[in-house]
Amino acid sequence: MTEHITYDGLRQVVFDAIAQAAPSPWLDCENAGAYLGCAPGTLKTWRARGEGPPYHVINGKLVRYHRNELDAFVRGEVAR
């Protein structure tokens, strides 16, 4: 017997697969602050002073932090 897949059924399978995918290791300021337990403003102050964890600027305006670099910062392995 052949099983037929409906559009809605296929759509649900795709949405479920996306929901289970690993989250991105790149965090914006708000999420990086939450990850570290500090305010996003603290990260901004650290960036201005050349302190804090490494960050990456994308397209000249988006600031992102990599989860591995935040972990290294917490462990004291990052020197600025």
All heavy atoms as a GROMACS GRO file, in nm:
protein
  627
    1MET      N    1   0.083  -0.117   0.000
    1MET     CA    2   0.000   0.000   0.000
    1MET      C    3   0.088   0.124   0.000
    1MET      O    4   0.185   0.133   0.072
    1MET     CB    5  -0.092  -0.002   0.123
    1MET     CG    6  -0.193   0.106   0.117
    1MET     SD    7  -0.332   0.065   0.221
    1MET     CE    8  -0.324   0.194   0.336
    2THR      N    9   0.056   0.221  -0.080
    2THR     CA   10   0.132   0.344  -0.092
    2THR      C   11   0.077   0.448   0.005
    2THR      O   12  -0.043   0.469   0.014
    2THR     CB   13   0.122   0.400  -0.235
    2THR    OG1   14   0.166   0.301  -0.326
    2THR    CG2   15   0.206   0.524  -0.250
    3GLU      N   16   0.169   0.514   0.076
    3GLU     CA   17   0.129   0.619   0.170
    3GLU      C   18   0.140   0.754   0.099
    3GLU      O   19   0.240   0.783   0.036
    3GLU     CB   20   0.220   0.618   0.292
    3GLU     CG   21   0.177   0.713   0.399
    3GLU     CD   22   0.264   0.700   0.522
    3GLU    OE1   23   0.306   0.590   0.554
    3GLU    OE2   24   0.289   0.805   0.584
    4HIS      N   25   0.037   0.836   0.111
    4HIS     CA   26   0.037   0.968   0.049
    4HIS      C   27   0.071   1.073   0.153
    4HIS      O   28   0.021   1.071   0.264
    4HIS     CB   29  -0.099   0.998  -0.014
    4HIS     CG   30  -0.133   0.907  -0.126
    4HIS    ND1   31  -0.080   0.922  -0.252
    4HIS    CD2   32  -0.212   0.798  -0.132
    4HIS    CE1   33  -0.125   0.826  -0.331
    4HIS    NE2   34  -0.206   0.748  -0.259
    5ILE      N   35   0.156   1.166   0.115
    5ILE     CA   36   0.196   1.275   0.204
    5ILE      C   37   0.123   1.401   0.160
    5ILE      O   38   0.128   1.439   0.043
    5ILE     CB   39   0.347   1.298   0.199
    5ILE    CG1   40   0.420   1.173   0.246
    5ILE    CG2   41   0.387   1.417   0.284
    5ILE    CD1   42   0.571   1.180   0.233
    6THR      N   43   0.057   1.462   0.253
    6THR     CA   44  -0.013   1.586   0.222
    6THR      C   45   0.083   1.705   0.238
    6THR      O   46   0.189   1.694   0.301
    6THR     CB   47  -0.133   1.607   0.317
    6THR    OG1   48  -0.083   1.625   0.449
    6THR    CG2   49  -0.227   1.489   0.312
    7TYR      N   50   0.044   1.814   0.182
    7TYR     CA   51   0.124   1.936   0.196
    7TYR      C   52   0.139   1.973   0.343
    7TYR      O   53   0.248   2.003   0.390
    7TYR     CB   54   0.058   2.052   0.119
    7TYR     CG   55   0.123   2.186   0.146
    7TYR    CD1   56   0.242   2.221   0.084
    7TYR    CD2   57   0.065   2.275   0.236
    7TYR    CE1   58   0.303   2.343   0.111
    7TYR    CE2   59   0.125   2.396   0.263
    7TYR     CZ   60   0.244   2.430   0.200
    7TYR     OH   61   0.303   2.550   0.228
    8ASP      N   62   0.029   1.970   0.418
    8ASP     CA   63   0.035   2.005   0.560
    8ASP      C   64   0.122   1.907   0.638
    8ASP      O   65   0.194   1.946   0.730
    8ASP     CB   66  -0.105   2.012   0.620
    8ASP     CG   67  -0.184   2.133   0.571
    8ASP    OD1   68  -0.120   2.234   0.533
    8ASP    OD2   69  -0.308   2.127   0.571
    9GLY      N   70   0.114   1.782   0.604
    9GLY     CA   71   0.197   1.682   0.671
    9GLY      C   72   0.345   1.707   0.645
    9GLY      O   73   0.428   1.700   0.736
   10LEU      N   74   0.379   1.735   0.520
   10LEU     CA   75   0.518   1.764   0.484
   10LEU      C   76   0.565   1.893   0.551
   10LEU      O   77   0.676   1.900   0.604
   10LEU     CB   78   0.532   1.777   0.333
   10LEU     CG   79   0.671   1.811   0.280
   10LEU    CD1   80   0.772   1.704   0.322
   10LEU    CD2   81   0.668   1.825   0.130
   11ARG      N   82   0.479   1.991   0.552
   11ARG     CA   83   0.512   2.119   0.616
   11ARG      C   84   0.542   2.098   0.765
   11ARG      O   85   0.638   2.153   0.819
   11ARG     CB   86   0.395   2.215   0.597
   11ARG     CG   87   0.417   2.353   0.650
   11ARG     CD   88   0.300   2.443   0.608
   11ARG     NE   89   0.327   2.577   0.650
   11ARG     CZ   90   0.248   2.647   0.731
   11ARG    NH1   91   0.135   2.594   0.773
   11ARG    NH2   92   0.279   2.768   0.765
   12GLN      N   93   0.463   2.016   0.832
   12GLN     CA   94   0.485   1.990   0.974
   12GLN      C   95   0.617   1.917   0.997
   12GLN      O   96   0.690   1.947   1.091
   12GLN     CB   97   0.369   1.909   1.032
   12GLN     CG   98   0.376   1.895   1.182
   12GLN     CD   99   0.372   2.031   1.252
   12GLN    OE1  100   0.285   2.112   1.224
   12GLN    NE2  101   0.465   2.055   1.343
   13VAL      N  102   0.651   1.824   0.912
   13VAL     CA  103   0.778   1.750   0.923
   13VAL      C  104   0.895   1.847   0.909
   13VAL      O  105   0.991   1.841   0.987
   13VAL     CB  106   0.787   1.638   0.817
   13VAL    CG1  107   0.928   1.581   0.809
   13VAL    CG2  108   0.687   1.528   0.849
   14VAL      N  109   0.887   1.939   0.816
   14VAL     CA  110   0.994   2.037   0.796
   14VAL      C  111   1.005   2.129   0.916
   14VAL      O  112   1.115   2.154   0.967
   14VAL     CB  113   0.972   2.117   0.665
   14VAL    CG1  114   1.069   2.233   0.656
   14VAL    CG2  115   0.986   2.026   0.544
   15PHE      N  116   0.894   2.180   0.965
   15PHE     CA  117   0.897   2.268   1.082
   15PHE      C  118   0.952   2.196   1.205
   15PHE      O  119   1.028   2.253   1.282
   15PHE     CB  120   0.759   2.326   1.112
   15PHE     CG  121   0.720   2.442   1.024
   15PHE    CD1  122   0.600   2.441   0.957
   15PHE    CD2  123   0.805   2.551   1.008
   15PHE    CE1  124   0.564   2.548   0.876
   15PHE    CE2  125   0.769   2.658   0.927
   15PHE     CZ  126   0.649   2.657   0.861
   16ASP      N  127   0.916   2.070   1.223
   16ASP     CA  128   0.968   1.993   1.336
   16ASP      C  129   1.119   1.974   1.325
   16ASP      O  130   1.191   1.984   1.424
   16ASP     CB  131   0.899   1.857   1.345
   16ASP     CG  132   0.754   1.867   1.389
   16ASP    OD1  133   0.713   1.975   1.439
   16ASP    OD2  134   0.680   1.767   1.372
   17ALA      N  135   1.167   1.948   1.204
   17ALA     CA  136   1.310   1.930   1.184
   17ALA      C  137   1.387   2.058   1.212
   17ALA      O  138   1.494   2.056   1.273
   17ALA     CB  139   1.337   1.882   1.040
   18ILE      N  140   1.334   2.170   1.169
   18ILE     CA  141   1.399   2.299   1.194
   18ILE      C  142   1.402   2.328   1.344
   18ILE      O  143   1.502   2.376   1.398
   18ILE     CB  144   1.328   2.412   1.116
   18ILE    CG1  145   1.353   2.396   0.967
   18ILE    CG2  146   1.373   2.549   1.164
   18ILE    CD1  147   1.270   2.487   0.879
   19ALA      N  148   1.294   2.299   1.412
   19ALA     CA  149   1.285   2.325   1.556
   19ALA      C  150   1.386   2.243   1.635
   19ALA      O  151   1.436   2.285   1.740
   19ALA     CB  152   1.144   2.297   1.606
   20GLN      N  153   1.421   2.125   1.584
   20GLN     CA  154   1.515   2.038   1.653
   20GLN      C  155   1.660   2.063   1.613
   20GLN      O  156   1.750   2.006   1.672
   20GLN     CB  157   1.480   1.892   1.625
   20GLN     CG  158   1.348   1.850   1.686
   20GLN     CD  159   1.308   1.710   1.648
   20GLN    OE1  160   1.378   1.641   1.576
   20GLN    NE2  161   1.193   1.666   1.697
   21ALA      N  162   1.682   2.147   1.514
   21ALA     CA  163   1.818   2.177   1.468
   21ALA      C  164   1.895   2.248   1.578
   21ALA      O  165   1.839   2.316   1.663
   21ALA     CB  166   1.813   2.264   1.342
   22ALA      N  167   2.026   2.231   1.577
   22ALA     CA  168   2.112   2.295   1.677
   22ALA      C  169   2.104   2.446   1.663
   22ALA      O  170   2.104   2.499   1.552
   22ALA     CB  171   2.255   2.248   1.659
   23PRO      N  172   2.096   2.517   1.776
   23PRO     CA  173   2.092   2.663   1.768
   23PRO      C  174   2.226   2.718   1.720
   23PRO      O  175   2.330   2.655   1.735
   23PRO     CB  176   2.062   2.706   1.912
   23PRO     CG  177   2.111   2.592   1.995
   23PRO     CD  178   2.093   2.468   1.911
   24SER      N  179   2.221   2.836   1.665
   24SER     CA  180   2.343   2.901   1.616
   24SER      C  181   2.436   2.933   1.733
   24SER      O  182   2.391   2.975   1.839
   24SER     CB  183   2.308   3.030   1.543
   24SER     OG  184   2.425   3.101   1.510
   25PRO      N  185   2.567   2.916   1.714
   25PRO     CA  186   2.662   2.953   1.819
   25PRO      C  187   2.686   3.104   1.826
   25PRO      O  188   2.753   3.152   1.916
   25PRO     CB  189   2.790   2.880   1.778
   25PRO     CG  190   2.781   2.870   1.630
   25PRO     CD  191   2.633   2.853   1.600
   26TRP      N  192   2.628   3.179   1.733
   26TRP     CA  193   2.646   3.324   1.731
   26TRP      C  194   2.533   3.391   1.807
   26TRP      O  195   2.416   3.367   1.779
   26TRP     CB  196   2.650   3.376   1.587
   26TRP     CG  197   2.770   3.325   1.515
   26TRP    CD1  198   2.776   3.220   1.429
   26TRP    CD2  199   2.902   3.376   1.525
   26TRP    NE1  200   2.905   3.203   1.386
   26TRP    CE2  201   2.984   3.298   1.443
   26TRP    CE3  202   2.959   3.482   1.597
   26TRP    CZ2  203   3.120   3.322   1.428
   26TRP    CZ3  204   3.095   3.505   1.582
   26TRP    CH2  205   3.174   3.426   1.499
   27LEU      N  206   2.568   3.477   1.903
   27LEU     CA  207   2.470   3.544   1.987
   27LEU      C  208   2.476   3.694   1.967
   27LEU      O  209   2.584   3.751   1.953
   27LEU     CB  210   2.497   3.512   2.135
   27LEU     CG  211   2.503   3.365   2.173
   27LEU    CD1  212   2.543   3.350   2.318
   27LEU    CD2  213   2.369   3.298   2.149
   28ASP      N  214   2.359   3.759   1.968
   28ASP     CA  215   2.357   3.905   1.965
   28ASP      C  216   2.388   3.956   2.106
   28ASP      O  217   2.407   3.878   2.199
   28ASP     CB  218   2.224   3.957   1.911
   28ASP     CG  219   2.104   3.916   1.997
   28ASP    OD1  220   2.122   3.870   2.111
   28ASP    OD2  221   1.991   3.931   1.948
   29CYS      N  222   2.392   4.088   2.122
   29CYS     CA  223   2.431   4.147   2.251
   29CYS      C  224   2.336   4.106   2.364
   29CYS      O  225   2.381   4.078   2.475
   29CYS     CB  226   2.438   4.299   2.240
   29CYS     SG  227   2.569   4.355   2.131
   30GLU      N  228   2.208   4.105   2.334
   30GLU     CA  229   2.110   4.071   2.437
   30GLU      C  230   2.128   3.926   2.484
   30GLU      O  231   2.132   3.898   2.604
   30GLU     CB  232   1.969   4.092   2.383
   30GLU     CG  233   1.861   4.069   2.486
   30GLU     CD  234   1.723   4.104   2.434
   30GLU    OE1  235   1.709   4.202   2.358
   30GLU    OE2  236   1.630   4.030   2.469
   31ASN      N  237   2.142   3.835   2.390
   31ASN     CA  238   2.158   3.694   2.426
   31ASN      C  239   2.295   3.665   2.486
   31ASN      O  240   2.307   3.581   2.575
   31ASN     CB  241   2.131   3.605   2.305
   31ASN     CG  242   1.985   3.603   2.268
   31ASN    OD1  243   1.899   3.587   2.355
   31ASN    ND2  244   1.955   3.621   2.142
   32ALA      N  245   2.398   3.734   2.438
   32ALA     CA  246   2.532   3.716   2.496
   32ALA      C  247   2.533   3.765   2.640
   32ALA      O  248   2.593   3.702   2.728
   32ALA     CB  249   2.637   3.789   2.413
   33GLY      N  250   2.467   3.877   2.665
   33GLY     CA  251   2.457   3.928   2.801
   33GLY      C  252   2.385   3.830   2.893
   33GLY      O  253   2.428   3.803   3.005
   34ALA      N  254   2.276   3.774   2.844
   34ALA     CA  255   2.201   3.676   2.922
   34ALA      C  256   2.287   3.552   2.947
   34ALA      O  257   2.286   3.496   3.057
   34ALA     CB  258   2.072   3.639   2.850
   35TYR      N  259   2.362   3.511   2.848
   35TYR     CA  260   2.450   3.395   2.859
   35TYR      C  261   2.556   3.417   2.967
   35TYR      O  262   2.589   3.327   3.042
   35TYR     CB  263   2.514   3.367   2.723
   35TYR     CG  264   2.591   3.238   2.713
   35TYR    CD1  265   2.524   3.117   2.697
   35TYR    CD2  266   2.729   3.236   2.716
   35TYR    CE1  267   2.594   2.998   2.686
   35TYR    CE2  268   2.800   3.118   2.706
   35TYR     CZ  269   2.731   2.999   2.690
   35TYR     OH  270   2.801   2.880   2.679
   36LEU      N  271   2.610   3.540   2.972
   36LEU     CA  272   2.714   3.573   3.070
   36LEU      C  273   2.657   3.618   3.204
   36LEU      O  274   2.731   3.626   3.303
   36LEU     CB  275   2.805   3.683   3.016
   36LEU     CG  276   2.893   3.648   2.897
   36LEU    CD1  277   2.967   3.771   2.850
   36LEU    CD2  278   2.989   3.536   2.932
   37GLY      N  279   2.530   3.652   3.206
   37GLY     CA  280   2.468   3.702   3.328
   37GLY      C  281   2.495   3.849   3.353
   37GLY      O  282   2.505   3.895   3.466
   38CYS      N  283   2.509   3.926   3.245
   38CYS     CA  284   2.530   4.070   3.257
   38CYS      C  285   2.436   4.142   3.160
   38CYS      O  286   2.375   4.081   3.074
   38CYS     CB  287   2.676   4.107   3.230
   38CYS     SG  288   2.729   4.083   3.060
   39ALA      N  289   2.428   4.272   3.176
   39ALA     CA  290   2.342   4.352   3.088
   39ALA      C  291   2.409   4.374   2.953
   39ALA      O  292   2.532   4.380   2.944
   39ALA     CB  293   2.312   4.487   3.154
   40PRO      N  294   2.330   4.387   2.847
   40PRO     CA  295   2.387   4.420   2.716
   40PRO      C  296   2.469   4.549   2.721
   40PRO      O  297   2.569   4.562   2.651
   40PRO     CB  298   2.265   4.435   2.625
   40PRO     CG  299   2.159   4.354   2.690
   40PRO     CD  300   2.185   4.365   2.838
   41GLY      N  301   2.429   4.643   2.806
   41GLY     CA  302   2.504   4.768   2.821
   41GLY      C  303   2.644   4.746   2.875
   41GLY      O  304   2.736   4.820   2.841
   42THR      N  305   2.661   4.643   2.957
   42THR     CA  306   2.794   4.610   3.008
   42THR      C  307   2.883   4.565   2.894
   42THR      O  308   3.000   4.606   2.886
   42THR     CB  309   2.784   4.498   3.114
   42THR    OG1  310   2.703   4.544   3.221
   42THR    CG2  311   2.921   4.459   3.166
   43LEU      N  312   2.829   4.485   2.804
   43LEU     CA  313   2.908   4.442   2.687
   43LEU      C  314   2.947   4.562   2.601
   43LEU      O  315   3.060   4.570   2.552
   43LEU     CB  316   2.828   4.341   2.604
   43LEU     CG  317   2.801   4.206   2.671
   43LEU    CD1  318   2.704   4.124   2.588
   43LEU    CD2  319   2.931   4.131   2.692
   44LYS      N  320   2.854   4.656   2.585
   44LYS     CA  321   2.883   4.777   2.507
   44LYS      C  322   2.995   4.857   2.572
   44LYS      O  323   3.086   4.906   2.504
   44LYS     CB  324   2.756   4.862   2.494
   44LYS     CG  325   2.774   4.984   2.408
   44LYS     CD  326   2.643   5.060   2.393
   44LYS     CE  327   2.662   5.180   2.303
   44LYS     NZ  328   2.536   5.255   2.286
   45THR      N  329   2.990   4.871   2.704
   45THR     CA  330   3.095   4.944   2.777
   45THR      C  331   3.229   4.873   2.761
   45THR      O  332   3.332   4.938   2.736
   45THR     CB  333   3.059   4.955   2.927
   45THR    OG1  334   2.937   5.028   2.938
   45THR    CG2  335   3.168   5.026   3.005
   46TRP      N  336   3.230   4.741   2.775
   46TRP     CA  337   3.353   4.665   2.757
   46TRP      C  338   3.410   4.684   2.617
   46TRP      O  339   3.530   4.699   2.600
   46TRP     CB  340   3.329   4.518   2.785
   46TRP     CG  341   3.313   4.482   2.930
   46TRP    CD1  342   3.346   4.558   3.038
   46TRP    CD2  343   3.261   4.360   2.981
   46TRP    NE1  344   3.317   4.491   3.154
   46TRP    CE2  345   3.265   4.369   3.122
   46TRP    CE3  346   3.210   4.244   2.923
   46TRP    CZ2  347   3.222   4.265   3.204
   46TRP    CZ3  348   3.166   4.142   3.005
   46TRP    CH2  349   3.172   4.152   3.143
   47ARG      N  350   3.322   4.682   2.516
   47ARG     CA  351   3.371   4.702   2.378
   47ARG      C  352   3.437   4.838   2.364
   47ARG      O  353   3.542   4.850   2.302
   47ARG     CB  354   3.256   4.688   2.277
   47ARG     CG  355   3.208   4.547   2.257
   47ARG     CD  356   3.119   4.532   2.134
   47ARG     NE  357   3.009   4.627   2.126
   47ARG     CZ  358   2.889   4.610   2.178
   47ARG    NH1  359   2.862   4.501   2.247
   47ARG    NH2  360   2.795   4.702   2.162
   48ALA      N  361   3.374   4.941   2.420
   48ALA     CA  362   3.428   5.078   2.409
   48ALA      C  363   3.563   5.090   2.479
   48ALA      O  364   3.649   5.168   2.436
   48ALA     CB  365   3.329   5.178   2.469
   49ARG      N  366   3.582   5.015   2.586
   49ARG     CA  367   3.708   5.020   2.662
   49ARG      C  368   3.812   4.921   2.614
   49ARG      O  369   3.923   4.917   2.666
   49ARG     CB  370   3.679   4.990   2.810
   49ARG     CG  371   3.597   5.094   2.879
   49ARG     CD  372   3.575   5.056   3.023
   49ARG     NE  373   3.494   5.155   3.093
   49ARG     CZ  374   3.444   5.138   3.213
   49ARG    NH1  375   3.466   5.026   3.280
   49ARG    NH2  376   3.372   5.233   3.269
   50GLY      N  377   3.776   4.838   2.515
   50GLY     CA  378   3.869   4.736   2.467
   50GLY      C  379   3.882   4.621   2.565
   50GLY      O  380   3.983   4.552   2.568
   51GLU      N  381   3.778   4.599   2.645
   51GLU     CA  382   3.777   4.492   2.744
   51GLU      C  383   3.671   4.388   2.705
   51GLU      O  384   3.605   4.401   2.605
   51GLU     CB  385   3.743   4.550   2.882
   51GLU     CG  386   3.838   4.657   2.930
   51GLU     CD  387   3.788   4.727   3.057
   51GLU    OE1  388   3.674   4.700   3.101
   51GLU    OE2  389   3.864   4.809   3.110
   52GLY      N  390   3.656   4.287   2.788
   52GLY     CA  391   3.549   4.189   2.770
   52GLY      C  392   3.582   4.083   2.668
   52GLY      O  393   3.695   4.074   2.618
   53PRO      N  394   3.483   4.003   2.635
   53PRO     CA  395   3.505   3.892   2.540
   53PRO      C  396   3.520   3.942   2.397
   53PRO      O  397   3.475   4.052   2.364
   53PRO     CB  398   3.376   3.810   2.555
   53PRO     CG  399   3.274   3.908   2.601
   53PRO     CD  400   3.347   4.007   2.687
   54PRO      N  401   3.584   3.862   2.314
   54PRO     CA  402   3.596   3.899   2.172
   54PRO      C  403   3.458   3.910   2.109
   54PRO      O  404   3.364   3.840   2.147
   54PRO     CB  405   3.673   3.782   2.109
   54PRO     CG  406   3.736   3.710   2.223
   54PRO     CD  407   3.649   3.734   2.342
   55TYR      N  408   3.447   3.998   2.013
   55TYR     CA  409   3.321   4.015   1.940
   55TYR      C  410   3.353   4.036   1.793
   55TYR      O  411   3.467   4.063   1.754
   55TYR     CB  412   3.240   4.133   1.995
   55TYR     CG  413   3.309   4.266   1.983
   55TYR    CD1  414   3.287   4.348   1.872
   55TYR    CD2  415   3.397   4.311   2.080
   55TYR    CE1  416   3.351   4.470   1.860
   55TYR    CE2  417   3.461   4.432   2.069
   55TYR     CZ  418   3.437   4.512   1.959
   55TYR     OH  419   3.501   4.632   1.948
   56HIS      N  420   3.252   4.022   1.712
   56HIS     CA  421   3.267   4.034   1.567
   56HIS      C  422   3.163   4.132   1.517
   56HIS      O  423   3.047   4.125   1.556
   56HIS     CB  424   3.248   3.898   1.501
   56HIS     CG  425   3.342   3.794   1.555
   56HIS    ND1  426   3.463   3.768   1.499
   56HIS    CD2  427   3.333   3.714   1.665
   56HIS    CE1  428   3.524   3.674   1.569
   56HIS    NE2  429   3.447   3.640   1.671
   57VAL      N  430   3.203   4.222   1.430
   57VAL     CA  431   3.112   4.319   1.370
   57VAL      C  432   3.085   4.272   1.227
   57VAL      O  433   3.177   4.251   1.148
   57VAL     CB  434   3.171   4.461   1.370
   57VAL    CG1  435   3.075   4.558   1.304
   57VAL    CG2  436   3.204   4.504   1.512
   58ILE      N  437   2.958   4.257   1.196
   58ILE     CA  438   2.916   4.206   1.066
   58ILE      C  439   2.853   4.320   0.987
   58ILE      O  440   2.766   4.390   1.038
   58ILE     CB  441   2.817   4.090   1.083
   58ILE    CG1  442   2.884   3.979   1.165
   58ILE    CG2  443   2.769   4.038   0.949
   58ILE    CD1  444   2.791   3.875   1.217
   59ASN      N  445   2.898   4.338   0.865
   59ASN     CA  446   2.847   4.444   0.777
   59ASN      C  447   2.857   4.582   0.841
   59ASN      O  448   2.773   4.668   0.818
   59ASN     CB  449   2.703   4.417   0.734
   59ASN     CG  450   2.691   4.299   0.641
   59ASN    OD1  451   2.785   4.266   0.569
   59ASN    ND2  452   2.578   4.232   0.644
   60GLY      N  453   2.956   4.603   0.924
   60GLY     CA  454   2.981   4.733   0.982
   60GLY      C  455   2.884   4.777   1.091
   60GLY      O  456   2.896   4.888   1.141
   61LYS      N  457   2.787   4.689   1.130
   61LYS     CA  458   2.692   4.735   1.231
   61LYS      C  459   2.641   4.627   1.326
   61LYS      O  460   2.605   4.657   1.437
   61LYS     CB  461   2.576   4.807   1.167
   61LYS     CG  462   2.492   4.723   1.074
   61LYS     CD  463   2.379   4.804   1.014
   61LYS     CE  464   2.300   4.720   0.916
   61LYS     NZ  465   2.188   4.793   0.860
   62LEU      N  466   2.634   4.503   1.283
   62LEU     CA  467   2.583   4.397   1.369
   62LEU      C  468   2.694   4.339   1.456
   62LEU      O  469   2.794   4.293   1.405
   62LEU     CB  470   2.522   4.284   1.284
   62LEU     CG  471   2.403   4.319   1.198
   62LEU    CD1  472   2.363   4.200   1.112
   62LEU    CD2  473   2.287   4.365   1.283
   63VAL      N  474   2.676   4.342   1.587
   63VAL     CA  475   2.774   4.287   1.679
   63VAL      C  476   2.728   4.148   1.720
   63VAL      O  477   2.614   4.129   1.762
   63VAL     CB  478   2.789   4.377   1.804
   63VAL    CG1  479   2.885   4.314   1.903
   63VAL    CG2  480   2.837   4.515   1.763
   64ARG      N  481   2.818   4.051   1.707
   64ARG     CA  482   2.787   3.913   1.743
   64ARG      C  483   2.901   3.856   1.827
   64ARG      O  484   3.018   3.890   1.808
   64ARG     CB  485   2.765   3.825   1.620
   64ARG     CG  486   2.646   3.865   1.537
   64ARG     CD  487   2.517   3.840   1.612
   64ARG     NE  488   2.399   3.873   1.534
   64ARG     CZ  489   2.331   3.985   1.545
   64ARG    NH1  490   2.369   4.080   1.627
   64ARG    NH2  491   2.223   4.005   1.472
   65TYR      N  492   2.863   3.768   1.918
   65TYR     CA  493   2.958   3.698   2.004
   65TYR      C  494   2.944   3.548   1.976
   65TYR      O  495   2.834   3.498   1.961
   65TYR     CB  496   2.925   3.723   2.152
   65TYR     CG  497   2.945   3.866   2.194
   65TYR    CD1  498   2.845   3.960   2.178
   65TYR    CD2  499   3.065   3.906   2.252
   65TYR    CE1  500   2.863   4.092   2.218
   65TYR    CE2  501   3.084   4.037   2.292
   65TYR     CZ  502   2.983   4.129   2.275
   65TYR     OH  503   3.003   4.259   2.314
   66HIS      N  504   3.058   3.479   1.972
   66HIS     CA  505   3.055   3.334   1.951
   66HIS      C  506   3.053   3.267   2.087
   66HIS      O  507   3.129   3.301   2.177
   66HIS     CB  508   3.177   3.288   1.869
   66HIS     CG  509   3.158   3.151   1.814
   66HIS    ND1  510   3.180   3.038   1.890
   66HIS    CD2  511   3.118   3.109   1.693
   66HIS    CE1  512   3.156   2.931   1.816
   66HIS    NE2  513   3.117   2.972   1.696
   67ARG      N  514   2.966   3.170   2.102
   67ARG     CA  515   2.949   3.100   2.229
   67ARG      C  516   3.081   3.043   2.282
   67ARG      O  517   3.109   3.052   2.401
   67ARG     CB  518   2.845   2.988   2.212
   67ARG     CG  519   2.796   2.928   2.340
   67ARG     CD  520   2.692   2.820   2.312
   67ARG     NE  521   2.591   2.858   2.217
   67ARG     CZ  522   2.472   2.910   2.249
   67ARG    NH1  523   2.442   2.932   2.373
   67ARG    NH2  524   2.385   2.940   2.155
   68ASN      N  525   3.165   2.987   2.196
   68ASN     CA  526   3.294   2.931   2.240
   68ASN      C  527   3.385   3.039   2.297
   68ASN      O  528   3.458   3.016   2.394
   68ASN     CB  529   3.364   2.859   2.125
   68ASN     CG  530   3.293   2.734   2.082
   68ASN    OD1  531   3.206   2.682   2.153
   68ASN    ND2  532   3.327   2.685   1.964
   69GLU      N  533   3.382   3.158   2.237
   69GLU     CA  534   3.465   3.268   2.286
   69GLU      C  535   3.412   3.322   2.419
   69GLU      O  536   3.490   3.364   2.505
   69GLU     CB  537   3.474   3.378   2.181
   69GLU     CG  538   3.552   3.332   2.059
   69GLU     CD  539   3.551   3.432   1.945
   69GLU    OE1  540   3.453   3.509   1.932
   69GLU    OE2  541   3.649   3.432   1.870
   70LEU      N  542   3.280   3.318   2.437
   70LEU     CA  543   3.223   3.359   2.567
   70LEU      C  544   3.264   3.260   2.675
   70LEU      O  545   3.299   3.301   2.787
   70LEU     CB  546   3.071   3.370   2.557
   70LEU     CG  547   3.016   3.478   2.465
   70LEU    CD1  548   2.863   3.469   2.459
   70LEU    CD2  549   3.061   3.616   2.507
   71ASP      N  550   3.262   3.131   2.642
   71ASP     CA  551   3.304   3.030   2.739
   71ASP      C  552   3.451   3.049   2.776
   71ASP      O  553   3.488   3.040   2.893
   71ASP     CB  554   3.283   2.890   2.682
   71ASP     CG  555   3.136   2.852   2.670
   71ASP    OD1  556   3.052   2.914   2.740
   71ASP    OD2  557   3.105   2.761   2.592
   72ALA      N  558   3.534   3.077   2.677
   72ALA     CA  559   3.677   3.099   2.703
   72ALA      C  560   3.697   3.224   2.790
   72ALA      O  561   3.783   3.224   2.879
   72ALA     CB  562   3.754   3.113   2.571
   73PHE      N  563   3.618   3.326   2.766
   73PHE     CA  564   3.626   3.449   2.846
   73PHE      C  565   3.593   3.419   2.992
   73PHE      O  566   3.663   3.464   3.084
   73PHE     CB  567   3.531   3.554   2.790
   73PHE     CG  568   3.520   3.678   2.872
   73PHE    CD1  569   3.623   3.771   2.874
   73PHE    CD2  570   3.408   3.703   2.949
   73PHE    CE1  571   3.614   3.886   2.951
   73PHE    CE2  572   3.397   3.818   3.026
   73PHE     CZ  573   3.501   3.909   3.027
   74VAL      N  574   3.489   3.342   3.016
   74VAL     CA  575   3.448   3.307   3.152
   74VAL      C  576   3.558   3.224   3.220
   74VAL      O  577   3.584   3.242   3.338
   74VAL     CB  578   3.314   3.230   3.151
   74VAL    CG1  579   3.283   3.170   3.286
   74VAL    CG2  580   3.201   3.322   3.105
   75ARG      N  581   3.624   3.138   3.143
   75ARG     CA  582   3.732   3.056   3.200
   75ARG      C  583   3.860   3.136   3.220
   75ARG      O  584   3.958   3.084   3.272
   75ARG     CB  585   3.760   2.936   3.109
   75ARG     CG  586   3.650   2.832   3.107
   75ARG     CD  587   3.692   2.705   3.035
   75ARG     NE  588   3.737   2.730   2.900
   75ARG     CZ  589   3.660   2.719   2.790
   75ARG    NH1  590   3.534   2.684   2.802
   75ARG    NH2  591   3.709   2.742   2.671
   76GLY      N  592   3.861   3.260   3.175
   76GLY     CA  593   3.981   3.344   3.190
   76GLY      C  594   4.087   3.317   3.086
   76GLY      O  595   4.203   3.355   3.104
   77GLU      N  596   4.050   3.257   2.977
   77GLU     CA  597   4.146   3.220   2.872
   77GLU      C  598   4.161   3.328   2.765
   77GLU      O  599   4.244   3.316   2.676
   77GLU     CB  600   4.101   3.090   2.804
   77GLU     CG  601   4.099   2.973   2.899
   77GLU     CD  602   4.040   2.850   2.836
   77GLU    OE1  603   4.004   2.853   2.716
   77GLU    OE2  604   4.028   2.750   2.906
   78VAL      N  605   4.082   3.435   2.773
   78VAL     CA  606   4.086   3.540   2.672
   78VAL      C  607   4.158   3.661   2.729
   78VAL      O  608   4.120   3.715   2.832
   78VAL     CB  609   3.943   3.580   2.628
   78VAL    CG1  610   3.948   3.695   2.531
   78VAL    CG2  611   3.873   3.461   2.567
   79ALA      N  612   4.264   3.701   2.662
   79ALA     CA  613   4.337   3.823   2.703
   79ALA      C  614   4.315   3.927   2.596
   79ALA      O  615   4.333   3.902   2.478
   79ALA     CB  616   4.484   3.793   2.720
   80ARG      N  617   4.276   4.047   2.636
   80ARG     CA  618   4.254   4.156   2.540
   80ARG      C  619   4.367   4.252   2.546
   80ARG      O  620   4.424   4.285   2.639
   80ARG     CB  621   4.122   4.225   2.570
   80ARG     CG  622   4.007   4.146   2.511
   80ARG     CD  623   3.900   4.244   2.479
   80ARG     NE  624   3.805   4.205   2.384
   80ARG     CZ  625   3.805   4.242   2.257
   80ARG    NH1  626   3.900   4.309   2.205
   80ARG    NH2  627   3.707   4.212   2.180
   0.00000   0.00000   0.00000
